[in-house]
Amino acid sequence: MFLKHAVLLSFALVLESALAQYVHHSRLAYIYYKRDQSDMQKCAWLHDADLARRHAGTARRLLNATLRKLTSEHTSFVAEVSKAGAAGHHPGVVQALEKAKKIYWEITEQTKNGMRAASDISTETYSWWLQAVDEWKSVSRRNDCSLAYTSKSNHFNTVRNDLEETMRLIIKVGKEEKAPHFDAYIAKISASMESLKKAAGDIDRLTKEVENAYAATKEAITVAEKEKGVLDEKVVVACEMEKKLNIMKDTFTALTNVTKHVIKVEAGLAKLAKELRVRAKDAGVDGIDMTDTKHARGVASGVKADVSSTLQNIVAAEHDAQQKFHELLADGMRNDKKLRCTGSDRVERAVLLRMVADERKHHLDDFDEWRSATNVMWQAVTNVPNSLRTSCEKWGGADCEKFLARTNSVMESARQSRVSVETRLENVIKVLLKVEAEVKMLMARLAAKRRGDTNIADIPSVQKKHERDDGETDDAAEDNNAVFVADYEIADSDRLDLERAMMGVVSSEGEEEEGEQAELGHGSVSAMKSAKNSVTITVAVAVPVVVVIIGAATWFVLSRRNQVAKNVPLD
């Protein structure tokens, strides 16, 4: 009996041990299963986050292509209207043209808003992805956790829908797996997604409106050409010449102020970079290679001289034109009714003048916006047609021909100068923005050193752009030399010093800043007065002026984009 009990007890103990091991292994298996499931979820999240970033980059590229197409169509439209001659100055045509231009600048604004939103989504998602890769190292290093590649769709709405669907997955899985800084990133990305959605709707609506406005303007020209009371040919020439000279003068007046600011920014950044290198050496922080701005400084000085010379020639030509207009239109001055040459260029001139202050406010990183706007405006700066020179004999003989020839020469010279100046100035600005990013990086390292954060202190300054699995360049990455600066902490005093340098404030009391603001304001007012004090031409028809400033005003405020500076040669 005793032996039987002993056997049963032994069997029970063995069974209990086996059961315990089974439960233990089952629990481990369950834990491993859940852990593997979690890893798969995290891997899927990393894949989707990378895909969302690429979708956003593609969306921005497609919006940029849309903007180029719209600008090309608008340029052709304006050129066609300018060929209408006297009919183009008919009240109905002027009003229709004003409306078309207002809509064009509105759609430009919305397209830019969409591009900025897409850029913000791409940047924030990439920053979030980097944070997750660092926190989920064991997952991100798995061979089966590969990067995504974007779709090849060339339809903006399709890409945006794909982006929204991917974002829904990111939010769902990110919340379940406790993605790092979930609430902060979702708040930023969601706001940008809403901005992109709104911009998409506005673009669709305004595209139809601008097409209708173009058609209405062309119809107004047809009606005007059938009427007998078209404006005198001399008045048409005078108004066109005044418009061209005003655009030229305003542009180079604005370029004068922008160039002065660029020179101040270079001086401020060079001084700040030098001080930071000394501080980094004293603190034992390995510095980063700073881009030398000496060559950029020389280029900017050359630009300043060229702008000044061209502006002097334009002002002289304007003075000559005013005198000649009075001579050519002496007979018309006897009429009782007056016509001021305030045509449809008023909106664009206002845009140009305001952009000078905005370039300074937004640290020069919207200079491509400047070039885009001036390219549209300067479509009107064309030589007086040769056909009109044949009328010079009845207007004033040899003096008239010489006047037109001189003015055309100034226009051609100014066109060439503008292209050269803007190209060189843009290259200088790209160098300065690259230095700004490098300064930020060194400031972040110094701040990290003070906090004892060695990981951030040793971060690389340059992140190579990603390549898609199909070998093509990633839309979200601009350049191999792009400097990526994450949202690392920077000391408040350093941030203020950088802000002052980018604002061109070289004095500690801020006197330079105040003086520059006064100068910009005075330049804008003076240029606007030049339009009001221009030649008053009398004629039997009074043209109503439609000044559409409200629509363009919102376009003025160009929000600061994420800076991706390119290291480009300065010719």
Secondary structure, DSSP 8 states (H G I E B T S, - for coil): -HHHHHHHHHHHHHHHHHHHHHHHHHHHHHHHHHHHHHHHHHHHHHHHHHHHHHHHHHHHHHHHHHHHHHHHHHHHHHHHHHTTGGGGGSHHHHHHHHHHHHHHHHHHHHHHHHHHHHHHHHHHHHHHHHHHHHHTHHHHT-TT-----------HHHHHHHHHHHHHHHHHHHHHTT-TTHHHHHHHHHHHHHHHHHHHHHHHHHHHHHHHHHHHHHHHHHHHHH-S----HHHHHHHHHHHHHHHHHHHHHHHHHHHHHHHHHHHHHHHHHHHHHHHHHHHT---------HHHHHHHHHHHHHHHHHHHHHHHHHHHHHHHHHHHTTTGGGSSSEEE---TTHHHHHHHHHHHHHHHHTTTTTHHHHHHHHHHHGGG-----HHHHTTHHHHTTHHHHHHHHHHHHHHHHHHHHHHHHHHHHHHHHHHHHHHHHHHHHHHHHHHHHHHT-HHHHT--SB----B-TTS-B-TT---TT-B---S----HHHHHHHHHHHTT--STTSHHHHHHHHHHHHHHHHHHHHHHTS-EEE-S---------HHHHHHH---------------
